[in-house]
Amino acid sequence: MQKKRWLGLVLLLILGLALTALTYVKTTGYKNDVAVITDYKIKDKLLKKETDIYGNKDEERRQYLHVKVLSGKYKGKTYTVTNTYIPSQLVSQKYRARQRVFIQIYKGVLALISPKRDWVLVLTLTMTFGLLLAIVGRRSWLLVFSLAVSWILFYILILWDVQVNGSGIVWMFSLADIVLSFFSLAIVQGINQKMLVTWLATLLGLFVSFWLCYAVIKLTGESYLNYEMGDYATQDVRGIFMAQTLLGVLGAVMDEATDIVSSLYELIQHKPHITVKELVQSGRTMGQEIMGPLINVLVLLFISEALPETILYFRDNNTIGTTFNFTMSLGATQSAVSAIGIVLTVVFATGCSLIFIKDKSSLKSELKAAIKGLEWGHKE
């Protein structure tokens, strides 16, 4: 089995590297023509330096490039073009020597569109699948298949959302969470008792935490939630924020529910006569171990996403309050909802395991004994 795994890994890497090379040299099938920068050393000239009133320094530079067309009507021709960019590359692009690029030629004038990066994506996927196969083994194909199904369902969901122009987006994404979580768990774990219990715990943690947060937001009049800062194009910005929150909570909650239910399931299998008290204590202990890292991961993801805008706001001498309201308020709210879901899922995952996985006869006898003990205590 070990030899087959390593043989499969070697074949995957060879195939992936071959596809990466083919993608790199591929020049047809694209919307725009493909070209290559023929320079081995690009001439780069400083045009001007700028300093604003806050002391922020920047400069404007110009590259002089020789570009050879590799596809289309002008294939084989070489053009000399200039590219003006700012080193921060916020709204401009710096090109490298021997880099392949997408271009557009109109009336004999060549315009650079963007670097050709599809081969980087193929290489990244090869490394990802290779690591999965090396660590997980044959089950890694189920993970890949689950990921592909999730992407397809998400794409269908986006098309549906665009078709109805965001109408009923909260209910749409609520239904999507139910479907996505079911297929993700069913493909990886199979449709069995453990999977169904995990699914139920996931949905309880997701929707209870979301509607609790929704109630709080409504009761507080949605204060300090600047929906317009989300860059949500032309659709209902509030609805898309809620949809984002639903998807974000699902990821954290499903991860935790899977860990707790799987661990308690194995514990019950190896120790069938485990008491209710011991099972609840085990679920609580696992939850305490998982909650901290999961919540920290959410916070770090939020901080990393907000970091570029936050730096820009602080460099322009904005206050902490202004910066938080315009760059962090939405992300902080989503992180808080996910954190609530993580805490509640410990209870739901443990409770669902107790009700649906624990042996019913022993559970009933323990409950009867507990009730009887309470009655005797009351009489005394």
Secondary structure as UniProt FT lines:
FT   HELIX           2..25
FT   STRAND          33..37
FT   STRAND          43..51
FT   TURN            53..54
FT   STRAND          57..69
FT   TURN            73..76
FT   STRAND          78..85
FT   TURN            87..88
FT   TURN            97..98
FT   STRAND          100..106
FT   TURN            107..108
FT   STRAND          109..115
FT   HELIX           118..136
FT   HELIX           137..139
FT   HELIX           140..164
FT   TURN            165..168
FT   HELIX           169..189
FT   HELIX           193..219
FT   TURN            220..224
FT   HELIX           227..230
FT   TURN            233..234
FT   HELIX           237..270
FT   TURN            272..273
FT   HELIX           276..315
FT   TURN            316..317
FT   HELIX           320..323
FT   HELIX           324..328
FT   HELIX           329..356
FT   HELIX           360..379
//
